[in-house]
Amino acid sequence: MASHCKIILIGYLGRDPELRYTPDGLAVANFSMAVTEKVKGEDLTQWFRVSAFGRTGEIAAEYLSKGKQVYIEGRLRTSEWTDNEGNRRFSLEVIASQLVLLGSRGDDAPRPSGYDAPRSAPAPRPAAPAYNAPPEPPPAARETPPQPDAPGMQESPDAGPVEDDIPF
């Protein structure tokens, strides 16, 4: 039976993506992102190293920047190496297969940070009807086909009935 490893992250970029190319011409973007969750009333932030390859990497380098919110979907990759002191070390990295930019387009402007930073009011929503109106019938059910013997109508040999006078 096959197995599958998938990770989904929603967080904020910790630094601008670094774009480089392999000798074969494949784009590789590397960046870090922070994901914060509440655990027993405390904020717990975890940092992830993310790599995006090909067109996904080029898009990341072009549109993402430090502080932007992003949705990342991908898989985990573990690396192992020996440091200068002879200790075996491990590293975990997310290989992004999909990314979605979150937040609004106005997020490019610098914002004050902190809990008491002023926030702009949300855009007004269009008013919803006060009652639940029944759905409109489809156009075919609303319109009745013109009758060729109706006053003001002529029979056309090519396209069916044609109106003489249009009331609007």
Protein Blocks (a to p, Z undefined) as FASTA:
>chain_A
ZZddddddddddfbdcdddddfkopacddddddddddeehiacddddddddehjllmmmm
mmgcehiacdddddddddddddfkopacdddddddfbdcdedjfklmpccdedjklccdd
ddddddddfbdcdddddfklmpccddfkbghiacdfknopadfbdcZZ
